[in-house]
Structure formats: structure tokens, C-alpha cells
């Protein structure tokens, strides 16, 4: 299978799309043709691994990794993905828990898959690869953990200095010598823009062999499709009905993965995007022009994005806002709504949710009675609440125990480098010309 740029550049192989991260013309790679499936294609597939293999095999056609897909998937899905039934009023919903990986966030799936692929491809390369990742919290930790101590690969994590919690910052800065953590004086969008600018700089790319581990990389996006495929198939088999999904949305990668699964023919019902106060998606679907804007800091910090990269793929796939409005719903959720929902869910169910999951839970409750009753709903839970203890614990009046995976991370020492959001500062940091900040 070949992958084309959303801006028209020539098609490349799956392997080149993984290693390059972004197309030569600045566009994002997208499958030249989406494979089509029927539920019968998965009749003998009972596990996440079985379903993932069937779903992803067409994308590996012609790849050097085609014969290694089984082992790649075993490395990716070596932690549980759980479904928790919820009774909300008189209606049943299900919580899809994607946060039981090594860094307690859904990003572990895409990051581990990407690392498993790239590390295998890099065994065939002579020059080391430098992975760039801009993060508003969870992505950087997942990518750093996945590539930690991998020979021949360097990871550079860029995060907005002072805009994430101390615990989140520690999870970005506590890794081995092959991970460089940069605290950028600016927003997540500044970090993301800097990464795109770096990857467009030909001389730097030639010198360092840059690739990206953000959801602009197709290798992050495709594995996320697998849990939507598996979840929708499980529900379809039990009920004969396609479930709807409500997904917390920032850079749009996770939501796009769900939409791709539906476009490939699997039984996915309506898709609702839950955003925080960063309204660019909501406003665009309401008729505003797509104009990047400064992000707003919110309680759901991993969703503080003023220019979601994957909208470019959505527009490439579906076209104009009129078509998009037929494909998705959007609900904007304020910080006040987030706080209200965290308290409400804890009172109702006896367990805490993170601020991002709270946006999806709130969005579910804002659906009209007719829409809620038209299908069964799955609410996507994207991170463990212990990652946001400074927000969640005061709201619920209780302490959230750290999962074992986060206990291990918190026990590590940390270090980072502070830089301005410009190319010169980045190059100096890459060349070791800044002092490290210990104990971030």
C-alpha cells in the first residue's frame, strides 16, 4: 500500500511514511486507498491482537515489516484495554478505558506501535534517527517511554513550560540519555509549530534524520484504529447494534482513528467529539473559516490545541464542513463543566475520571434524549486521573492512588533544558549548549 500527502506530493511506501513522519511538501501522509471490511472478515477474530492483525495487514502490504506484524502487535498490546459498564440515569453507557499502559494514557498504544516499527526499520539503517515529539502532556511521556534506551534512536520531547502539572512534567523528563526533554517558553501550539518548522528545514533533516512521533505520523494513527474496531465488533456481536463513541479531542488523532474505522466498514455509529474551551473545531463546523488561533489553557490541558493537525486529514478525507457536519457532532465543554462532571461521576460511580474523560462524560449528558436512546454509547477514557491529581483530588475530596506504572516513573530522577520557541534555541539545545535543569 502507498501513502499520499494531503497536499498532493507523490506517494511513498508505508516504511517511508513512518520514517519521514511528514511529507516533503509539509502535508500529512494518508492511505492512497482505505481498505474495506465486513464484519464477517473478523468472524474468527476473538482478541484485540487477532482483530488488529486483520485490520492492519492491508496497510503493511509491501512493507519490510509485513512478516513482523505479529510481534509488533504483541509489543504494542501487552497491557489490558478495559470496558466498564455505567448506568447513567435510566440509560446504560460503557467506559472504554485506554489508560492501563506504562504511562497511564491512551497514547501508549500509538507510541509503542510506532517504536516497535521504527526500531525494526532502524536495524537496517546506518545513520541514527532523531524522533521529535511536541506534547501537551501525555504524548511525550508515552513516546519517551516507548523509545527509552533504544539504540540508534534519539528522542527530543518539546513541552510548554509551566503549562502542565509537576507530575506530568516529571513523566516527560525522567528518561535515559537518548531522550532530550525541552521545556519550551510558549504554548503547545508553539511546540508543534517548531517541530513542523524543524522538519521542513532540509539541512537539519539531512544532518539529524528527523522524524515525528506526534499524531501527524501515520504510525501513531493506525494502531489507534484497532481498539475502536475491537470495541465496536464486540458490541455488535453482543447486541446487533453499532455503538456510538464520544471522544475527548485535542489534536484530532484519536477521533480520526474512530472515523477511519467507520469508513472502512466496521459497525461504528455516531461519533461525538468533546472539546474543551478551545473551540476551533466547533466554530469551523458552525461556518467559521479554519484559522489557527492561540490555544487557551484549561483543566483538560492535553486538549489545549489551537490548530489541530489532523483536521488536514479530515478535510482530505471528507471535504468541506457541510460533509463533516454529516459525519460528526461536536460538544464544547468549559472548565466549570469539567469540574462539575468529575464531582458528579465520583458521586455516582465511586471512582474518579481525568479532566479529559470528563469532557466526554459531560458531552454524553448533553445529548438529547432522542439521540441518547437512538443507540448505545461508549465514552472514551483517555488518561488515569492520578496524572491530574492537583485538579481531581480537591474536587472529589479524596486521594487517588498512583498505579504501579506511574509509581515507577515518579521514582526516577528528572532533567530538562529550557528554550525559547525558535529554531536557534532548539539547535543550541540539540548540540548541548544549554545547561540541564535538574529535578523538574
VEXNU-160209 format. One record per residue: x, y, z negated of N, C-alpha, C in turn; residue in one letter. Coordinates in steps of 0.02 Angstrom, whole numbers, plus 50000, padded with zeros to 5 digits. Layout:
# residues N
XYZXYZXYZA...
# end
This chain:
# residues 440
500424994050000500005000050000500445006350000X500235011350038500585017750040500205022949998X500575028149979500285033549940500425040149975X499895044149982499955050450017499955056249967X500195061949989500175068049948499495071349955X499255074149901498625077949903498695084249946X499315085949965499425091950007499655090150078X499645083650094499745081750164500415078950183X500895078450137501545075750155501485068350175X501995065850209501995059050234501915054050177X501635048350194501525043050145502175039850123X502185037450060502765033950033502535027450002X502995023149985502835016849952502665017949879X502385012849848502225013149777502855014449736X503405011049753504035011849716504285019049720X504265021949779504495028849787504045033749750X503395032349751502925036749715503075036549640X503235030649613503405030049542504035034049525X504565033049566505215035949550505225043449563X504875045749614504875052849630504405056849584X503855053749563503385057049518502935061949553X503215066249594502835071349629503055071349702X502605072949748502765072849820503235078549839X503565077849895504055082849918503735089649929X503095089749946502755096149959502435099049896X502565095949838502285098349775501615095249758X501335091249803500695087949791500765081849747X500205078749731500185072749689500045066749732X500375061249717500265055149756499585052149741X499275049449794498615046349788498595040449837X498255034949819498225029149864497935031149932X498255028749985498025030350052497315027850062X497175021850035496505018950036496375015649968X495815017249938495645014049875495375007049888X495645001849855495364995149863494654994849838X494264990249865493564989449845493464982649813X493074982549758492954976349721492214975249711X492054969049696491384967049674491464963549607X490954963749566491014960449501491194953149507X490994949949562491164942849572491924941749578X492284946949599493014946249605493344944949538X492994946549484493274945849417492934940149379X492594935849415492194930549382492614926149336X493234924849354493664920449314494134924349270X494054930949266494504935149226494164936749159X494434934049106494124934949040494514939648994X495134941049009495544945248965495734951749000X495964956548960496214962848987496764961549038X497214956849022497764955349068497514952549134X497024948049131496754945049192496434950349236X496034954649205495684959849243496174964849271X496674966749231497184971449254497564968749315X497714962349314498094959549370497684959849434X497054958049431496634958249491496554965449516X496444970049470496334977049488496954980149519X497544978749491498144982249511498534978849567X498404972549580498784968949632498784972549699X498224975249724498254978649789498734984649790X498804988049734499254993849732499984991849735X500134985649717500824983149718501004979749784X500554979849831500694976649896501294980149929X501814976349944502414979149975502924981849925X502764981749861503224984249810503734978949791X504334981249772504844976649746504614973449680X504104976349650503874974049585503284969249590X503064967649650502454963649658502494957049619X503064953749620503124947249586503214948049511X503294954149487503404955249415502804958349381X502244958749416501654961949387501434958649322X501454952049319501254948449258501664950749197X502314950949205502744952849148502664960249132X502554964449182502434971649170501804972549128X501284968949145500654969449108500714966749037X501104961449028501204958848960501564963948917X502044967548945502394972748907501934978548892X501474979948937501024985648929500504984348876X500164978748881499594977248838499784972248783X500264974348741500454970048685500174972748619X499624976348624499264978748565498514978548581X498084978348531497364977548544497034983948568X496524983248608496054988548625495384986348600X495104990048552494524987748514493894991448533X493324988048524492664990948534492284990848468X492054996648444491694997048381490974999348394X490474995148379489774997248389489585002748340X489195007548364488955013048322488195013448329X487865014848274487145016248276487065023648262X486885027548314486805034748309486055036248315X485735037648259485015038448259484695031748273X484295031448325483985025048345484335021948405X484875025148428485215022748488485885019648469X486075014548506486725011448496487225014248547X487815015748523488365017548566488975013448545X489505013848584490105009948568490705014548570X491145013748521491765017548519492325013248549X492625015748603493185012348635493825015048604X494155010948563494735013148525495375011648564X495685016948590496285016248631496915018248594X496895018448527497445021348489497815016248445X497815010048464498145004948422498835002948447X499125007148491499795005948516500335008648470X500965008548492501525010348449501545017648427X501235022248465501215029248443500495031448428X500035026748422499345028048399498965032948443X499065032448509498695036548556498585032648621X498065034448659497915030948721498475031448772X498915036548764499465037548810499955031648810X499935027448758500385021748755500285017048815X499675016348839499545011748895499925014048957X499815020248977500135022749037500885023249030X501125025448972501845026348961502205019648963X501925014548931502265008048929502265004748998X501715005549035501695002949103502215006349147X502245012949144502725016649184503435014649167X503585014049102504255012049081504425005049105X503955000449100504074993649123504234993449197X503884997549236504014997749309504675001149325X504785007049297505375010949315506015007449291X506005004549232506605001049207506794995349254X506304991949282506454986549329506724989249395X506444994649418506694997649480507395000549470X507525003249412508165006449399508735001349395X508584995149382509104990049382509424989449451X509074991949503509324991549571509664998049592X509695003049547509965009549564510655010549532X511055014849563511725016249537511725022549494X511325027549511511325033949477510765034249425X510915036449364510395036649312509805041149332X509215039549303508605043349315508465047649253X508215053749264508015058149210507265059149213X506915056749162506185057249158505995063649122X505595067949154505345074049123504625073049100X504455075549041503765075049018503585081248978X503085084849003502795090448965502235087548922X502185089948860501695086848815501375092048769X500745091048756500395095048706500315091048642X500665085448638500645081448577500775074048588X500285070448616500305063248618500735060348675X500715063548733501065060748791501805059948778X502125065148753502845065048743503065059448696X502695058548641502875053148595502815046348626X502275045348664502175038848696502725037448748X502905042448787503425041548839504105040448806X504255044548756504905043748721504955036748690X504425034448659504435027748629504525022348681X504205023148739504235018048791504925017548822X505275023248828505935023248860506505023448809X506355023548745506875024148693507395018548701X508035020648704508605016148708508635012148772X508255014048823508295010548887508925012848923X509365008148943509995010048975509875013149044X510285018149061510255021149127509675025949138X509305027549084508725032049090508755037249034X508675043549053508645048949005507945051949006X507685053748948507025056848943507105063848915X506775068648946506765075448920506035077248905X505885078348841505215079948818505175087548806X504685090748838504575097948828503905098948794X503915102248735503295103348698503245110548674X502635113148665502545120148645502725121148571X503245124948560503505126048492502975129448449X502825126548391502365129548343501635128648358X501465124848411500765124048430500505116948418X500915112848387500705106148368500875105048295X500575100048265500685098948193501395096348181X501615096948118502275094548099502345087048111X501815083348097501835076148108501885074648183X501515078248224501565077348297502275078948321X502545084548297503215086548318503725081348300X503645078248242504125073048221504095067148270X503505065548294503435059948340503735061348409X503895067648422504215069448486504965070148480X505225070048420505915072148410506345067148370X506125061048364506465056348318506765050448354X506935051248418507145045448458507895045248468X508125040548508508835039348515509165044648560X509815043648573510195048648609509985049548681X509615044748708509395045548778508765049748783X508505052348727507915056648727508115063648703X508015068648745508145075648728507475079148718X507345081748658506705084948642506805092548642X506405095948683506475103148691505845106648665X505935110848614505385114848587505355121348627X504865121848670504815127448717504425133248686X504685139248690504335145048665503795146948714X503205144148704502645145348750502105140148740X501665139648788501095135148785501245128548821X500765123848817500845117748856500875119248930X500465124048953500475125749024501155128449045X501495132049001502175134349015502645128349023X502565123348980502965117248985502835113649051X502195112949068502015109349128502245113049191X502185119649191502415123649247503165123149255X503525123049199504255122349201504455115649231X504115110349211504265103749239504155103649314X503605106449337503465106649409503985110749446X504205116249416504715120449448505385116849452X505555113349399506185109549398506195104349452X505625100849459505595095449508505565098049580X505425104449587505425107449654506105110349672X506575110249624507245112949635507695107449663X507825107649728508165102149763508855100649734X509245105849718509925104749694509925101249626X509465103149582509415099849517509185092649524X508695091549568508435084749578508985080249605X509395082849649509945078749677510455077149623X510565081949578511075080949526510845076149471X510195076549453509955072749395509455067349411X509225066849473508705061849493508105062449446X507745067949449507175069049407506565065049430X506185062749381505515060149393505075062649335X504425061949343503965064349292503585058549260X503445059249195503045054249160502375057149138X502205063249161501535065749148501045062149193X500405063649183499905060149223499905062349296X500355067049314500475068349385500795062249417X501125057949378501435051849405500895046449412X500845043649471500335038549485500425032449440X501035031449416501165025749371500875026649302X500685032649284500325033749222499575032849231X499345034549290498625034649303498335027649314X498655023649355498365017149374498255012449315X498725011749268498595007149213498005009249169X497865015849167497295018149128496635015749158X496645014249222496035011549254495835004849224X496335001149199496204994249179495734993649120X495794998249070495344997449012494634999649029X494555004049077493875005649099493574999849139X493984996749180493734990849217493534985349170X493964983849121493834978349075493224979749031X493174985949007492614987748963491944987649001X491944990449061491324990649099491104983549119X491584979349137491414972449155491144968549095X491454969549037491204966048977490484968148962X490344974548967489664976948953489184974449006X489384974549068488964972049123488784964749114X489274960749094489144953649084488654952449027X488694956648975488254955748917487544958248928X487474963648967486834967048972486544967449042X486974966749093486754967749161486684975049180X486954979549136486904986749148487594989849149X487714994649194488354998349193488355003549137X488855003749095488875008649041489105015449065X488865020749033489135027349043489725028448996X490175032949015490765034448974490785041948958X490975043548896491085050448876491815050948856X492195055348891492925055248887493195062048868X493585062548813493925068848797494415070548854X494415076748875494765078548936495205084648928X495845084048948496305089648949496605090549017X497095086249033497435086549098497085082249151X496535079049131496075075449176496305068549199X496875066149175497105059649197496665053949174X496485053949110496085048449083495385048249115X495085054049124494435054349156494465052149229X494995054349264495075052249334495135044749340X495485041549293495555034249294494875030849292X494425033349250493745030549245493375031549311X493425037449340493085038849403493355034549460X494005033249460494295028849511494005021849506X493925019449445493635012749435492935012449465X492545017549454491875017649483491905017949559X492365021949586492425022449659492665015949690X493005011749651493245005249676492704999849671X492115001749647491554997049649491384993649584X491714995349529491564992049466490964995349432X490634991849385490004994249357490084999649304X490255005649326490305011449282489725016049297X489365018149245488795022649254489015029849256X488635034149222488805041249222489445042449182X489815047649202490425049649168490355056849144X490445057849079490395064449048491095066449024X491315072349044491955075049020491825079648961X492155078248906492095082548847492725086848844X492645093448850493205098048847493155102148783X493725105148764493695109848708493565116848735X493785122048699493615128848719493975131048783X494435127048809494745128448873494255126348928X493895131148955493295130048996493425129749071X494035129149094494165129849165493775124649206X493715118549182493335113449219492595115149219X492335116949161491625118749154491455124549200X491875129649199491735135649240491785134149314X492265130049333492345128249404491725124549430X491475119949391490875116249413490255120649412X490295126149375489725130849374489775136049429X490305135649470490355140149528490935144949528X491335145049475491915149449473492485146749517X492925151149540493505148949578493985145249531X494365140549560494865136949520495485141449514X495535144949458496095149449445496415147549379X497045145349379497385143749316497345149649268X497285148049205497225153249154497635151249093X497765156049050498125154548988497705149848946X498035144748918497665140048875497515143148808X496985140848777496765143148711496945137748660X497245139648605497415134848553496785132748516X496685126248509496095123548475496295117948427X495805115448390495935109748346496105103448385X495835102848446495985097148490496575099048534X497165099548505497735102748537497985099048599X497905092548601498135088748660497725090248722X497155093748713496725095648769496775103048785X497265106548756497345113648768497715114748834X497345114348888497635114748955497245119948995X497605124749023497295129949063497325128749138X497695123449157497755121749228497825114149235X497295110349226497325102949227497585100449295X498155096949293498475094849355498045090249397X497675085749365497325080549403496695083049438X496515089449428495975092249468496165091949542X496815092549557497035092049627496865085249656X496925080049617496735073349641495975072749647X495615075549599494885075249601494615078749664X494895084549679494675088249739494875084349802X495465081349801495675077149858495195071349868X494955068449814494515062549817493805064449836X493535069649804492825071149811492665077449851X493135082049856492995088149893492775093849848X492255097449868492065103649835491675102549770X491565107949733491215107349668490505104449674X490175105549731489495102849739489505095249735X490005092249767490065084949765490275082749695X490745086349665490975084649598490405084849547X489955089649555489385090249510488925084249513X488945080649569488545074549575488895068649543X489545069349531489945063749506490045063849431X490035069749401490205070349330489755075449295X489725074949229489445080149187490015082849143X489945088949120490445091949076490105095049016X490405094248957490155097348896490735100948862X490665107448849491175111248815491035111248740X491555110048700491475109048628491925113948591X491645117748546492015122748508492365119548447X492825123248417493155120948356492635119748301X492145124148296491615123248247491245116648258X491095115148321490765108848338491215102848319X491865103548331492325098148315492325096748240X492375102048200492365101148127491715097948104X491175100348132490505097748114490475090248130X490735088248188490675081248209491125076648168X491715079048150492165074948108491825073448041X491525078648011491175077647947490575072947956X490195074048008489585070148020489735062848031X490235061448072490415054448086490685050948024X491085054447984491345051347924490785049647876X490305054047870489735052847826489315046947852X489235046647917488795041447946489125034647950X489775034347965490095027947981490635025947931X490865030647889491365028947839492075028747865X492195031047925492875031447950492975038147987X493595040347989493755046748019493885046048094X493795051448131493985051848201494435057948211X494835057748263495275063448277494885069048310X495155075048314494785080648344494595079548417X495005075748454494855074648525494275069748532X494285064548492493725059848492493085063348470X493155068148425492575071948401492235075748458X492625078048507492315081548563491865076848603X492085070648611491675065748647491065063848607X491145062948542490585061148499490055066748499X490295072948496489825078648498489475078948565X489855077848620489555078048687489005072848694X489095066948664488575061848666487935064448635X487995067848579487405070148543487065076048578X487425079248624487115084748661486745082448724X486825076148742486445073648800485705073748784X485305075048833484575074848822484365067748805X483795067248773483525060648755483455056248816X483215059148871483115055348932483775052548959X484295056648958484955054348983485255049148937X485215050448871485485045548824485145038748831X484505038848844484125032548847484135029348916X484425032848965484445030149033484965024649041X485445024348995485965019249000486305018548932X486725013448926487135012648866487765016848873X488025019348816488575024048818489185021548779X489765022848807490405021348774490775027848763X490925029348699491285035348679492015033548673X492445037248708493155035548710493525038948653X493855034948612494255037348555494995037148575X495315042948578495965043348610496565043448564X496475044948499497055045248454496835043548383X497305040948345497175039348275497115045848235X496625046448190496535052648152497125054448108X497535049548090498115050948047498625055448083X498585055948148499035060448185498835067748174X498235068848148497975075648139497725076648068X498135074348021497915074147951497785081147923X498145086247946498045093047920497365095847939X497085093247992496415095348013495875090947982X495975084347987495445079647971495355078747896X495905077947859495835076347788495455081647748X495585088247758495175093147721494435092847739X494275090847800493575090647821493205084747789X493545079147781493205073247754493315072547678X493795076547651493935076147579494255069647559X494635066647603494955060247589495605059747627X496045055447603496695054347636496625048847687X496945049747745496935044647797497585040647794X497555034247781498165030247779498515030147847X499175030647845499565030247907499575023047931X499435021747995499535015048022500265013248020X500415006748020501105004448013501545007448068X501275007948129501685010548184501915017648171X501475021848143501665028748128502115029148067X502045024548020502495024347963503215023447987X503305018948036503975017648062504255024048094X503835027548133504065033548167504245039048117X503815039948066503935045248018504565044047976X504795037947973505395036447933506035038247970X505995039848034506585041548074506775048848063X507425050348070507635057348070507475060548137X507435067248138507215070548199507705076148218X507665078148281508085083548306507785086248370X507885092748383507625095748443508055101748462X507925104548520508255110548544507725115648562X507785121848538507305127148554507535130848617X507075131748665507245135348727506675140048747X506845144848789506335148848822506055144848881X505465147048905505135143348959505395145749027X506045144749038506335146749102506875141849123X507035141849187507495136949215508195137449184X508425143649173509095144449145509165141249076X508665142349033508685139348966508665131748970X508255129249017508215121949025508885119049045X509215122149094509855119549118510385119649063X510395124949023510875125248968510745119548918X510105118348902509945113048855510135106248884X510015105348948510175098948980510925097648979X511315103048981512045102448981512335102948911X511905102848860512145102648791512425109148765X512185114848793512465121248773512065124648717X511565121248690511195123848633511315119348573X511275122248513511345118248453510685114648438X510745108848408510155105048389509835107948327X509155107548324508785109148263508635102548228X508945101348172508835095048135508225095748090X507885090048080507345089748032506715092948054X506565092748120505935095448145505355091548118X
# end
